[in-house]
Amino acid sequence: MTMVLISDLNNAASQAAITSVLSPSVLNQGANKSTSLGYLASGHEPEQNYYLGTQQQYARLGMALSHYLDLEQGYTQAGLDRLLNCQAIHLAGGDTFQFLAQVQKRGLMAEFADYLNRGGILIGLSAGAMLMTPSIACAPLCGDENHLGLSDLNGMGLLPYQFLPHSDLSDGGVALSVRAACLLEAASLAEYPLILCGDEDAVVATKAGLRGFGQPLLFDGVSLMSLV
């Protein structure tokens, strides 16, 4: 089980987190072999601008983002199979509620759990990272609105933590933790602590636990803890 959770791809912490799990030495590849990655869009991208920009960022790390999949238009089983055969999958940022609705509609929860169990690596950017957690109930804290009126906010549940991207941690996370405590049930925070991740931070989750890059924090409803 290996997952990378980030707020922004274009920073040192995120790039360090990604290369820590995708470098040739980690994957036991030949030094000249590129890592094959797939891209799951959070919504339809008519011009694929976000995909192409993300592709360029991964190329700078020596990694080939080689397959695009859109859940809204042009979706096929063959496309999904190709995505799930990539060594790693980038779950794009965007509208968290819309992304979750499409994943639910396509019945992909079990597919990604199986992918992880087979040794696949998931890299979630913002909304994509939130989808990997047990719930996206904290999404309003980063500005998302449930404009679709979703009643089922359960995510993939691939790790026992919630995730809040784009966190303002300038005051040590105090104000944000207070807002989280007001929005989320105490029992939820105790069972699934909330990772507060700023745009300059990143987190790697494995069976061994969490590893922070930058200065992400963890909030269990009572205490704020460093993940560094």
N, C-alpha and C positions, 0 to 999 in steps of 0.2 A: 504494500500500500504506500504509494508516494504521490503526494499532492503539493502543488505550489500555489499559494494564495497571495495575490498582489493587488494593489490599487492602481498602479501605473507601471507600464512596461519599461519606460524610458528613464530608468534611474539605476544607480549602482547597486542598491540592495536587491532589487528585483532581478537584475542580470546575474548577480552573484548567486542568488537562490536558484535560478534556473540552471545555470552552469554547474551548480553543485550536484544536481541530479541528472543532468543530461550530457555531461562532458564525456568524451570517448573513453577515458579511463574508468569512469563510473559504469558505463554501459558495456565495457569490455569489447569495444570496437577497434578496428584498425584506425590508426591516427588520421588517415585521410578520408575516412568514411563519414559522410554527413548524417546527422540525426534526422529522421523523417518525422515530420509533425503534420497533424491535421488541424483544421480550424472549424469550429462550430459557431456559426453566427448567432447572435442573440435575437436578430430580426432580419428581415429581408434587406439585402444590400444591393440595390440595382446596379451600381457602378463598382461594387466591391472595393470601395475606397479604404474602408477600415481594414479589410483583409490585406490589401496590397501594402498598406503602411505597416501592418504587423509583420508581414512577410519580409519587408526590408529590415525591420528591427531584428528579427531572428537571423537573417542572413549575416548581419554584423557579428553575430555570436557563432557563426559557422554552422548554422542549422537551417535545414530546408523545410519551410512551411509549404507543403506540396499539395494539399487537398482542402478544398473549401466545401462545406456543406451548409445548406440553408434549410431550415425546418419549415419555412413558410411557402417557398416556391422552388420548384425543381427537385423536391425531395424524392429520393428513391431508396429502395432497400440496398441496391448495389452501392449507392453512394455512402450509406451508413456502414456497410460492410468494409468498404475501403477506409473509411475514417477509423473504424475500430481495429484496423490492422496497422495503423501508424504506431510508432514507438511512444509517441506522446500526443496529447490532444490539447489544443488551446481553446478554452471556453471563453468566448469574447465578452467584453463589457457591453453595457447598454441598458435597456429597460428591464429591470429584474423581474417585474411581474409578467411582462410579455414573454420573456425568456422562459420562465417557469411554466407558463400556460402552454407554450409550444412543446416543451419537454414532456409535460403531462399528457398532452394530446397525442403525441407520438408513442407514448408508453415506453420511454427510454430509461426510466429509473434503474431497472434491473440490468439493462445493457451496460450502463456505466459501472455499476457495482461489479459485474462480471469482468469488465475490462480491467479494473484495478486488481481484481483477484488473479488475473492472468499475467500481472506484471506491468500493465500499462501505466503511464504517468499522466496525470491531469494537471494542467496549469490553468487556474481560474483567474481572470482579470475582472475585478470589481463584481459586476452582476454574475459573471461566470463562477467566481469564487463563492459567492453567496449561495448559488444553486447546489454546491457540493455539501452544504451543511444541513442539519435537521430542519431548519426553518428560515424563511426570509422575512420573518416578522419585524426585524430591525430595519428593514429597507427604508422606511420613512425617515430614519435618522440621517440618511445621506441624500435625502431629497426626492426619493422615488415616491410615486403615488399609485395606489391600487385602482387605477382608472378602469380596469377590466372587472372590478368587483369580485376578484377571486376569493373564495371562501376557504379553499385548501391551500395554505401557505407552506405546506411541508416540502422541504427540499429533498435532495437525494439521500441525505443522512449518511454520507460516506466518512464523516469524522464527528466525534462528539463535542463539537464546538460550533458556536455561531460566529459570523464574520461581518464586521462593519468596515467597509473601505472608505477612503477619503476622510479619515478621522482627523479632526483638529486636536492635536495633543499638545498644543502650546502651553496649556496650564497643567500639564501632566495627566491629562485625560479626565480631570475632575468633573468639569461641566458636562462632558459627554456621558460619563458614567452615571451622573444624576439623571440625565434625560433618558438613558437606557433603563434605569431602574424604574422610572415612571411609566415607560412604554411597555416593557416586558414583564411578565410574571416572575416573581421571585423564584418560584420552583423551576421555571425554565432556565433562568440564569444559573441556578445551583447545579442543575443537571447538565446543561450545555453552556459553559462560560462563554462570554463574548470576547472575541479577538478584536481589539481596536487597532486598525492598521492605517497609518498615514500614507500619503502619496510617496514618501521616501522610504517606506518600510516594506517588508515582505516576510512571509512565513512558509516554512516547509513542514508538512505533516507526514510522518511515517508511523509505523507500528511502535517505534521507540518513543514517540511523542512529538512535541513541537520544537522547532528551532527558529528563532527570530533573526532577521537581518534588518539592520537599522535599529529602530527603537519601538517595536510594537508592544502593546500592553494586553493583559488579560484581565477581564472583570467578571467576577462570579456573583455579583449582586451585593457583595459586602466589601471586598478588597480589590485594589488594583495591583497587579503584579507585572513585573517586567518579563519579557520573553527572551531577552538577550542572554 
